[in-house]
């Protein structure tokens, strides 16, 4: 467990770190500057002139200062691992040794663009459900805070009100008097969830296990990890990084505890002279197709090519899985909202019906 100060630092960095779009543009501009013949330091100075994001400007300034002290570029990235990933640093370090840094920077930017497209696809597909939830929440709050008290106030005596209407009245009074407590509780749940997931291992293990076992969601999670695993292996293999080091880097990249643990087990098996496909074969975490493809690559000594092809397949499959998940969530979400609004409307309708009967 980390201290409270370290947790607060982590929250501050997370809130201020450059977005994926900014990071993608950074690598793209760096690759273009390198191909135009500029050195790393001059490329960073050129990028700084057009950048306006404060945190990214701070990172660029720090990199330039370190480069002035003859620190290599990959080491400057390592000082900012809250934004630059382990596999990106490893690829760039390998490129510095081989001498093909512009090509690697371009490849990193292209992969970041793929990640950005997937994120945009998720945001686009989830916009409608989120807007629907937002309007539904507003409608329910308006009904509870204004409509129900107004209608109930027309009754000379509230002792004979239905129990559901009394419950809604009590809820209306609670929201009016303690709205700030509701906001604090919701914010606290969100913050504590993130902190516990980040710093409390038993909670993280439980959540990660849930994500790979619950129906439908597990398909998306597993496909995502198949895509990441095959893509990272292909990138690292293509730049002549050893399988043992590649698997250690992939384990550092994976957030899910169970996938991280399994990748480290595969790394241990390879150190003991087992084939990678043999170590993956009986695991439920990996798709049998991926295991077979890796077995073919190991037997034909053509791992880089087969991994590149299978990573493209899993990227397209992941996008389809995301569409299917959101398509399944939408009707359940609609039904849930309809039930909530129906209960609120019913609590209004019953006393109005009683009023009509009394008047007749």
C-alpha positions, 0 to 999 in steps of 0.5 A: 500500500502506498502512502496518501501523499503518493496516492494524491501524486498519482491522481494529480499526474493522471488528471494532468497527463497529456491525452492519447491524441496529444501523445500520438501527435507528439510521436508523429511530429517527432517521426516527421522531423527525424525523416526531414533530417533533424536530430532528436533535440532539434525535433523536440525544440521544433515541436515545442514551438507549436505545443500549448499543453502545459504538461507536455511542454514540461515533458519536452523541456525536461527531455531537451535538458537531459539531451543537453547532458548527453542522455539518450532519448529512450532514457528521457522517456523512461523518466516520464513513464506515466505517459510513455509505455514500457514497450514504446521505450523498449522499441525506441531503445532498440532503434537507437542501437540499430539506427532506424529511429525514424521508422520506429517512431513512425510505427509507434505513432501508427499503433497509437493511432490504431488505439485512438481509433478504437477509443473513438469507436467506443466513445461514439458507440457509447454516446447515445446510451450516455445521453439517454441516461443523462436525460433520464436522470434529469427527467426523474429528478424533475419529477421527484423534486417538483412534480410529485410535491406539487400534485401531493400538495393539492391533497388536504390530507396526506395520511392516506397517500400510497406508500410508493408516493410517500417514499418518493416524497421522502426521497424528494425531501432528502435530495433537496436537503442533502444534495451535496452529500449525494455528490460527495458520496458518488465522487468518493465511490469513483475516487476510492474505486480507482485508488483501491484498484490501483493500490490494493491488490486483493480488490484488483484481483477480484475485479480482474477476475470478474472481467474475464468471467462475466458473460459477454464482457469477458469476450471483449476483455479477452479479445483485447488482450489477444490483440495487445499480446499479438501486436506487442510480440510482433513489434518486439520480435520485429526489432530483434528483442529477445522473447524473454525480454519481450514477455517481461515488457508485455507483462508490465504493459498488461493491467489485468492481474491474471494476464500479467501473471500468465505472461510471466509464467510463459516467460519462466517456461521459455527460460526453461527451454519450453516453446511459447505455444506449449506454455499457452496451450492449456490456458483459458486466457488465450484463444486456441487460434492464437496458440496455433498461430504462434506454434506455426510461427515457432516451427517455421521461424517466421514469428514476426510475420504470423504475429503481424497478421493475427494482430490485424485479425484481432484488431478487427475482431475487437471492434466487432466485439465492442459493437456487439457488447454495446448493442446488447447493453442498449436494450437492457439500459432502455428497459431499466430506465423505463422501469425507473421512470414508470415507478415515478410516474406510477407514484404520481398517477395513483394519488391523482386517480384517487383524487378523481374518484373522490371528486366523482 
